[in-house]
Amino acid sequence: MPTPPRDRAGQRSYRNSDLRDLAFILMCRDGGLRLDEIAALMGRATSPSPHRWQDIVADRLTAIEADLARLREAHDYLSNALRCQAEHPAVECPYVQRELDDRVAGMLPPDHP
């Protein structure tokens, strides 16, 4: 963003359009977009972008969906672990043990005994 002009008292004087740009930048950052991607969305890319803004947004939505799925899974096993009465859930909680067994099985080759 360009440096805003200052008023007679030396205070920065932002135009409404500057504040809207800043709000858009912050909104995009909250969505996990990088600054170069935000510049492309604003039509201010410093170099020609190989992606249309729709592609940038679609890619980010795909990443957010993957993050949400991972976080939902983490929420589920942590919620269940919290309900365990075991002193040490990593070794004593049946739910955590099932989750660990499933994860270990996913790490092994299909022909592993």
N, C-alpha and C positions, 0 to 999 in steps of 0.2 A: 504494500500500500504506500502511496506517496505520503510524504510528510504534510500534515495539515497546516493550513495557515494559522497564525496566532492573532488574537484580538489585541486591543490596545493595552490590556493588562498582562499580556504575555501568555495567556491561557490558549491552549490549542482549541481550535474551532472546527469541529467535525461537521460535515454535511450529513444529511440523512442518508444519502447514497453511500458515504463512507461507512457509516454505522451498519447499514444493511450488508455491505461487503464483509465487514468484520463478523457480523452475526452469521453469515453464510460460511465463512472460513471456520469459525468455531463449531458450527453445526457439522460440517464435514469432518473436522478433526475428531469430534465426538463419535462419528461413524467410522473412524479408523483410516480415513484417507490420508495419503501423504500430501505434502505441500505441492509437489509437482502435479499430482492428480487433481488437487483443488484448483490449481492454476488452469489446467486444461478444462475443467468444468466451468470456470469463469471466463473462458475464452482468452486467457492471458498467458498461455504457455510460452516460455522463452524459446523453445525449440519445437519444431513440428511434432505433434504427438501421433504415434501410429494408431492410437485408439480413439474412437469417438467417445464422447462423454458417457453415452449409454453403455458402452463396453466396460468402462471403468467402474460405473455403478453396479453393473451386473456382476462383475468379478468380485467386488467388495461384498455384495449381498451373498454370493456363494460362500465366501470366507466367513461371513457372520453366521450363516446357517450351520456351517461345520463347527464353529465355536459354540453356538447354542446347543447343538447336539452333545458335544463333549461336556459342556457345563451341566446339561440336564442329567447326563449319566453320573457325573461327579456328585451332583446334588442328591441323586437317588442313593448311591452307595454311602455317602456321608450321613444322610438322614437315617438310613438303616443302621449304620455303625453306631450312631449316637444312641439308638434304642437298645443296643447291646448292653447287657449287665456285666460283661467281662471286664476285668481290670486292664487287660492288654488285648485290645481288639485285633491287632495284627496276628496274634497267635491263638486267641481263645474264642473269638466271635464266629459263630457258624456262618453268618451272612458274609462277613469279610473273607472267610476261608473259601466260600463258594466263588466269590468275585475273583480272588487270587487264582483259584483253580482254573476258572474260565480264561483269565488273562494269560496264564502260563500255557494253557492248551493252545491258545492262539499264536503263541510264539514258536511252537514246535512244528517241525515238518510233518506233513500228513501221514507219513509212514512210520513215525516214532511210536514205539510200543507204550 
